[in-house]
Amino acid sequence: MAITVGVVRETTPGERRVALTPEVAKKLKAKGVGLLLESGAGAAASFADAAYKDTEIAADARAVLARSDVLLKVQPPSPEEIGALREGAVVIGYLAPHLAPERTRALRDRRLTAFAMELLPRTTRAQAMDVLSSQANIAGYKAVLIAAEASPKFFPMLTTAAGTIRPSRVLVIGAGVAGLQAIATARRLGAQVDGFDVRPETKEQIQSLGAKFLDLGVSAAGSGGYARELTPEERAQQQAALAEHVKGVDVIVTTAAVPGRKAPRIISKAMVEGMKAGSVIVDIAAETGGNCELTEPGSNVVTANGVTIIGPLNLPASTPIHASEMYARNLYNFLELSIKDGALALDWSDELIAKTCLTHAGEIKHEATRQLVEGTTP
Ligand code: NAD
């Protein structure tokens, strides 16, 4: 039987993305599924109801939730949304399982099949479904634009009749998906860029973007292509080398993260005190506590020595058209694995399905979250 895929308006303050775009609606329709959209769900991302062809528009969220077999979300579902979904329905989106045990419990108790896109394995086959990557790209780009806007200097070198302006010196800390995009964006704006990361393989990636790899003498590759937490000795070494370097930079963009943990503290108060007046720090890690000791998530701080520290939240939502387009394509590529002739067919032998699943049939399927919520080890 053909399933109904539903989408509601995101209600989290500041969220402008939508989990279904007109382009993806068309692709889903071609797969034989029915589509049900809450009126205005795409409005904040500039997608009017009328742009969604062959999509039924419902006046309110309850009507969508009551009839959806699959609900596509950006932000995790609220308790009301979870309560209004039919038992056994599928939810796909960010579920932040490590942050809200009560939400996972509610998804389990409602017997929903919940897929947390954060849990998607980062394999080659999964790349087209990887929301962490697509949205991190946007965050890296936007962080540099925010820094350029807040900086009292030009980024590029300018040779003018009024003399030569030296290019800004930008330091990007953490060279994952967001960091590499930040480096590329700062280079496009003409800045002189240094980047560093604790994973040694990033050296070549940083250099290939025309930036310099800042070698702080610390290498900390962890498992699954991620970084591990630094030891206290490594941290001290990194801090000492970095303190010298930041004295000369105009802009720092920090993107360092360790999966499932608070962001590592890399820029100390003392380092900020050593920076030049007019310098700007944009801390993308603000959402998970910040890479800078002085970051205040969601606001700007100007220190006594004239350094501006910006801790933006939910950067992808500030570029909602492209963020939604990429996010919706990621969800489509994931959902497509489970649609056969318009019906839902979950293949649990597929590791992308099995490992991304958070709850199913009244059980928590992700072991680390199960232990967090149910408090027992196997
Ligand atoms: P992330 O958001 O978890 O972390 C951002 C960066 O911070 C990482 O590069 C990490 O090494 C770095 N970092 C952590 N602690 C640090 C410290 N103390 N100092 C400096 N830097 C620190 O990472 P991400 O952007 O999600 O990507 C992580 C890895 O996953 C990369 O190797 C990336 O290429 C890989 N990846 C693979 C796929 C895929 O194959 N499907 C998709 C996306 C990413």
Boltz pocket constraint, residues with backbone or C-beta under 6 A from the ligand:
constraints:
  - pocket:
      binder: B
      contacts: [[A, 121], [A, 122], [A, 123], [A, 124], [A, 126], [A, 127], [A, 130], [A, 132], [A, 133], [A, 136], [A, 173], [A, 174], [A, 175], [A, 176], [A, 177], [A, 178], [A, 179], [A, 196], [A, 197], [A, 198], [A, 199], [A, 224], [A, 225], [A, 226], [A, 227], [A, 228], [A, 230], [A, 255], [A, 256], [A, 257], [A, 258], [A, 259], [A, 264], [A, 266]]
      max_distance: 6.0
